Amino acid sequence: MLRFWVPLTALIAFSAYTAYAIATSDQSLSAFAGELMRKPTTALVVFDVYLALLMLAVWMFFDAQRRGHGMGYLLVFYVITFCFGSAGPLAYLTLRGWRDWRAPQRRTRS
């Protein structure tokens, strides 16, 4: 059950803070991204975060493949990941945890 609630809680908190940050920002998202890439130190942080997200995307690919899901299933999570960062893997883990949590309950009802 924790495999569902922990990522769901983190997803809600992260998404709420992301929405707040975007809504209260005085610049567009593309202007913010451009500003981050101007300095080598902040660009390094961006590259590091995207490298970590890429590693998570690879893990999600193999995990989904092992669970019998195709690339179409992952496409939504990949778009969320590379547009909004951690929200993609958190959404994947939330859905994965939900399915794992519901699977034993389905078996006991049958």
C-alpha positions in Angstrom: 0.0 0.0 0.0 2.9 2.3 0.7 4.1 1.7 -2.9 1.0 3.7 -3.9 0.5 6.3 -1.2 4.1 7.5 -1.0 4.6 8.4 -4.7 1.0 9.7 -4.9 1.7 12.1 -2.0 5.0 13.2 -3.5 3.3 13.6 -6.9 0.5 15.8 -5.5 3.0 18.0 -3.5 5.4 18.4 -6.4 2.6 19.1 -8.9 1.0 21.7 -6.6 4.3 23.4 -6.0 5.1 23.4 -9.8 1.7 24.9 -10.5 2.2 27.5 -7.9 5.7 28.4 -9.1 4.5 28.7 -12.7 1.5 30.7 -11.8 3.4 33.2 -9.7 6.4 33.5 -12.0 7.1 36.9 -13.6 8.6 35.3 -16.7 7.6 32.6 -19.2 8.8 29.0 -18.8 10.9 29.3 -21.9 12.6 32.5 -20.6 13.3 30.8 -17.4 14.9 27.8 -19.2 16.9 30.1 -21.3 18.2 31.9 -18.2 19.2 28.7 -16.6 21.3 27.7 -19.7 23.2 31.1 -19.8 25.6 30.2 -16.9 27.8 27.1 -17.0 27.0 26.3 -13.3 23.3 26.3 -13.7 23.5 24.6 -17.0 25.4 21.8 -15.3 22.6 21.4 -12.8 20.1 21.2 -15.7 22.2 18.6 -17.5 22.6 16.6 -14.3 18.8 16.6 -13.7 18.1 15.5 -17.3 20.7 12.8 -17.0 19.0 11.5 -13.9 15.6 11.7 -15.6 17.1 9.8 -18.6 18.3 7.0 -16.2 14.8 6.9 -14.7 13.3 6.7 -18.2 15.5 3.7 -19.0 14.5 2.0 -15.8 10.8 2.7 -16.5 11.2 1.2 -20.0 12.7 -2.1 -18.6 10.2 -2.2 -15.7 7.2 -1.6 -18.1 8.6 -4.2 -20.5 8.9 -6.8 -17.7 5.3 -6.0 -16.7 4.0 -6.5 -20.3 3.5 -2.8 -21.2 4.5 -1.4 -24.6 6.0 1.8 -25.6 2.6 3.4 -26.1 2.0 3.0 -22.3 5.2 4.8 -21.5 4.9 7.6 -24.0 2.7 9.7 -21.7 5.1 9.3 -18.8 8.1 10.2 -20.9 6.4 13.4 -22.1 5.5 14.4 -18.5 9.1 13.5 -17.4 10.9 15.6 -20.0 8.5 18.5 -19.6 7.9 18.6 -15.9 10.7 16.5 -14.4 10.0 14.3 -11.5 6.2 14.3 -12.1 6.6 11.7 -14.8 8.4 9.0 -12.7 6.2 9.8 -9.8 3.1 9.3 -11.9 4.5 6.0 -13.2 5.3 4.8 -9.7 1.9 5.9 -8.5 0.1 3.9 -11.2 2.4 1.0 -10.7 1.8 1.0 -7.0 -1.9 1.2 -7.5 -1.9 -1.8 -9.9 0.2 -3.8 -7.5 -2.0 -2.9 -4.6 -5.2 -3.8 -6.5 -3.9 -7.0 -8.0 -4.1 -9.1 -4.8 -7.6 -7.7 -4.0 -8.8 -8.8 -7.5 -7.5 -12.3 -6.9 -9.2 -12.7 -3.5 -12.6 -11.7 -4.9 -12.6 -14.3 -7.7 
